[in-house]
Amino acid sequence: MLNTVLLQTRPRIISAASVVGPKEKAGPLGTFFDDAHDDDMFGQVSFEKAERAMYSRAVSLCAEKAGFRADELDLLVGGDLLNQLITAGYAARGFDIPFLGIYGACSTIAESLALLALLTDAGYVSRSVCAASSHFSSAERQYRLPLEMGGQRPQSAQRTVTGAGAFLVASEGAGPFISAVTIGRVMDFGIKDSTDMGSAMAPAAADTILRFFRDTGDDPADYDSIITGDLGMIGREIAAELMTVKGLDVEKKLYDCGCGIFSPDQDTHAGGSGCGCSSVVMAAHILPKLRSGELKKVLFIATGALMSPTSGLQGESIPAVAHAVRIESERGQGR
Amino acid sequence: MLNTVLLQTRPRIISAASVVGPKEKAGPLGTFFDDAHDDDMFGQVSFEKAERAMYSRAVSLCAEKAGFRADELDLLVGGDLLNQLITAGYAARGFDIPFLGIYGACSTIAESLALLALLTDAGYVSRSVCAASSHFSSAERQYRLPLEMGGQRPQSAQRTVTGAGAFLVASEGAGPFISAVTIGRVMDFGIKDSTDMGSAMAPAAADTILRFFRDTGDDPADYDSIITGDLGMIGREIAAELMTVKGLDVEKKLYDCGCGIFSPDQDTHAGGSGCGCSSVVMAAHILPKLRSGELKKVLFIATGALMSPTSGLQGESIPAVAHAVRIESERGQGR
């Protein structure tokens, strides 16, 4: 089994970009996003086209912030939540560079960062971009019910973030670096409630974090933060407990992007979710702190629930996966 | 832009496995498949579960043929055509190894082989498996119409192959080796007819093949075969012509897995398609010839159409991508 890979060459995240919608703009991180829109249609005629516009904008902006055009990069890696990854695939036709489509549900950005870090570390690419997105309204109608129904959602449900985040990974340049990668195993604890995905994803998050600390021998005390993608309030608690019973007490270090992106008064129940959630929180909130040195070392673990509406209708439980990347500030490792 | 990567360490394909349904069993390659079933339900209660059973079987069998259990491998990479990759994701929970979900539509197996070849060449993994699948009946109802309707399909349509193919890529051992990888760009020539995907995919195939020969400076005359995934009869012809006008005449070397898997009297119109098509043809028909030395050097290019039913309903054309791997026999390079 592939254990945690320690990277030797310090692939850097030299820029990142975040594009979000109105609900995210109104949230506690609203002022940090690069491009926060009041209109969740982004000037397009469908939610799917709106999501694609966000994705393209995030990729272009990310390249621009590093002084490049997207077309000058080696590779685009990424995906989204829509069937057949139509966000990423259609966005990719606008960039004249090779494209690798990735699907890991809400773990997509961690899977993409991990792959790019490996390919950069190995010297195959020197400047590449990865991106992931989700859109509340395109996700609702694909995964759940028409918005027009105005259905009530239980308190365990999370709200899909309308957002796209992009990251430029390079072999040279300034920025936080990825120093380790853990590829996750698919875990299924039998949860069947698709309005409680935090519970379904928590075992995968716990498994990957436990594997990471076992593989590296690192002491969690040396980490400023252990950042999960979007477990939400319920999943975060379950993951912490699953790790505690295995002897890893990291509860105080846990920050969940799904818990951070909305405030309790925004009526988003258990928090945010979707590929876009951790992508924009990492791009807008966490990376700046790694760049400034306010954070020295973090472990980022994005989790994905791998079910579909069809698998749910066929009585299946929800498998999940979580991939982890260790990101360190160039301004001093560890503490 | 990432050009063709030449691999230094010769990642080997030490085993491959193919599992197919009755239509494929009845086709011209029927006797070559490892596991050819008369029942396309594979003993399951739904087409989706049947596809998953094929996928799991292909992975297990591939490992077994090389003398391993799947759990002893480093990594599983792969995907399928179903929304949220429920075939690969659910199959992966049965194997206790890390999983990377990939989506490239019918290019999935080439994308997976390319990634595994790179990760193996770089030394991150030493023995890993990739797999891709499709199922005629799960694809029909997801992408097109209920089978019960008995709709007529135009002659340009291809038939989704019911099959799963798996490949074990290793840093050591005996077998054909992957010596180069070209990651494709997303191309869109404006085709909107989802019953003519060969036409939509041909430009991507041509672009990747042209890039490969430009990057490597290789002479197509040194190749025994240039094997496309599933362009079908129409797409194959268009791809050949697109290359001819660019000065690359490879028409006589072209073999298309979609044209090879069914015979004209099987009423499959333009040929086979789906992630499973090139996966099982490569596993059962091409690799044995590379192992025996009957084929010395081939270029394998799988193409994927990246649209969804939703993008079609929204008036979008069909973007496509093609990834290439050069595979050489260990029994002498070139001719």
Interface residues (C-beta under 8 A of the other chain):
Chain A: M1 L2 V5 S46 E48 K49 D71 L73 D74 L75 G79 L82 N83 Q84 L85 I86 G89 Y90 A92 R93 F95 D96 I97 P98 F99 L100 G101 I102 Y103 G104 A105 E111 L115 L118 L119 D121 A122 G123 Y124 V125 S128 Q142 T182 I183 G184 R185 V186 M187 D188 L306 M307 S308 P309 T310 S311 Q314 E316 P319 V321
Chain B: M1 L2 V5 S46 E48 K49 D71 L73 D74 L75 G79 L82 N83 Q84 L85 I86 G89 Y90 A92 R93 F95 D96 I97 P98 F99 L100 G101 I102 Y103 G104 A105 E111 L115 L118 L119 D121 A122 G123 Y124 V125 S128 Q142 T182 I183 G184 R185 V186 M187 D188 L306 M307 S308 P309 T310 S311 Q314 E316 P319 V321
